[in-house]
Amino acid sequence: MNFKDAAEKNEPWIIEQRRFFHQCPELSEQEKNTTLEIGKRLEEMGLEPHYYEGFTGLTADIRGGKAGAGTKTVALRADIDALPVEERTGLAFCSKNQGVMHACGHDCHISMLLGGAKMLVEHKEELAGTVRLLFQPAEEVAVGAKYMIAHGALDGVDAIYGAHIWGGFEAPYLNFESGPRMASCDKFTIEVEGLSAHGSAPHAGVDALTTAVHIISEAQEIVSRYNDPLNPLVVTFGTIAGGQRWNIIANKVVMEGTVRTLSAEMREKTEKILRNIVEHVTAIHGAKGTVTVEYLTSPVINSHEDLNKIAQDAAVKLYGEGCLKHLEKMMGSEDFAFFMDEVPGVYGFLGSCDPKLGYTASNHNDCYTVDEGLLKRGAAMYAQFAFDYLAAKAE
């Protein structure tokens, strides 16, 4: 089965869905209308959506005509939340919700998975197993995947596929490479407690601001001196707040930041070093320090060669040998990693950067949009991967 022609046939409908959802974006954990509208589309296909009481997102199963005892279930995932960004694309169908925009391309993901679902339903008698459609909320705040897993979204699932449309990757290429693809994401909060004193008598206090500066300075050496230069690692301080008044020695400073790495070992090592730095620097300055670390997402790693090959072969089947292109691993994160922690998975990318057509903005930019001619590719890949996976595992 080759879904290329089916995707061409369904392209107008897929684009129509993208434009609808682009106009009505909703923030993470608030995707109520988005969830209901996706559910309506699935019901029109003859499917039965499963909703989550008190939460957003939904799933639905397509049971193939050749499904039976021992056949597999493959999940296809699309994220559905938008960002707190004021849109500046100038599109005729731009966001109607002020200050909210599908700036990461999740509107494209919704439409592509709906398109893939529509094609799979049209050919469900040929499916050698079950396809679970997984429309995930709250990816941008890294809680949606965890919620769905905890509430049974992966029950009975043998493998999962996900893909992202990507402004930093050349259109219309596809990428399904083995190994690490995206980094883990951890958040740290450091609190420094000092002692207030008059600004004219610094010796009478303990300066939390000066102490915080030394902590930031020392933390830069985690990357430059404690990490193998061949191992990607980022330690970023994003916020710092403290002090009471311009002429008072600051008694408290709170800093927040993030750690990104592709190595589980370095993830743990970085936390340990950061805690040691805070402990010793605050002790030298006579202050007190506390460190809180939240492990938000694991790295996204394509470690299952059978799934990587099925995805790569599906892409070539659809668009020829030249459709695949190298994309360097990146330090951004994705909560799709939580799904991959539970079941074998593969994660890919569809390029949307096309300077000749004027598509140069990156994801999360207030001008980010895509050439809608790409959407049929993403839809076809959803359908082709699911079909080919089930066929391969039924042999």
Secondary structure, DSSP 8 states (H G I E B T S, - for coil): ---HHHHHHHHHHHHHHHHHHHHS--BTT--HHHHHHHHHHHHHTT---EE-TTS--EEEEEE-TT--TT-EEEEEEEE--BBS----S--TT--SSTT-B-TTSHHHHHHHHHHHHHHHHHTGGG-SEEEEEEEE--TTTT-HHHHHHHTTTTTT--EEEEEEEEEEEETT-EE--SEEEE--EEEEEEEEE-B--BTT-GGGSB-HHHHHHHHHHHHHHHHHHSS-TTS-EEEEEEEEEE-S-TTB---EEEEEEEEEES-HHHHHHHHHHHHHHHHHHHHHHT-EEEEEEEEEE--EEE--HHHHHHHHHHHHHHH-GGGB-----BS---THHHHHHHS-EEEEEEEEEBGGGTB---TT-TT----GGGHHHHHHHHHHHHHHHHHHHH-
